[in-house]
Amino acid sequence: MVVGMHRGRHLLIDCREVPRSVCLDDQSMLDALARAARRAGATVISQVRYRFGHDSEPGFTAMVLLDESHCSAHSYADLGQIAMDIFTCGKTSPAKILEFIREEIELGEISTSEVSRFRETPSRPPPSEAVDPLHEESSRS
């Protein structure tokens, strides 16, 4: 087993102070997510979007399904916030996808956190040969 290997990288992005118009434009976000993923070398499988506000707070969810995993965005228009999620495996960089999205969409102030998924860790060392004093059998005759 190789130390430091993982099955994918998951980038979590919190966007604040996003213009209201961006938080309501589900189609532009969906298009930008798909274009950015393609530019980064990912294969787009499917796309879906939904605009909220009929019976809930205004905003949207946009999702691009990739052969390498997915990209998604969920907006809170009244708060000027968008929560994004970019998960990729293989050679596709989630940071590169975000870079390409930012070239097209005003995301305001962002903070990111990247998580390696299914990170492999070294095997545990064999148990010590030392005797546990709490469980030591008496060897006295």
ABEGO torsion letter per residue (X at the ends): XBBGBBAEBBBBBBBBGBBAAAAABAAAAAAAAAAAAAAAGBBBABBBBBBBGAABBBEBBBBBBBAAEBBBBBBBAAAGBBBBBBBBBEABBAAAAAAAAAAABBAEBBBBBBBBBGBBBBBBBBBBABBBAAABBBABX
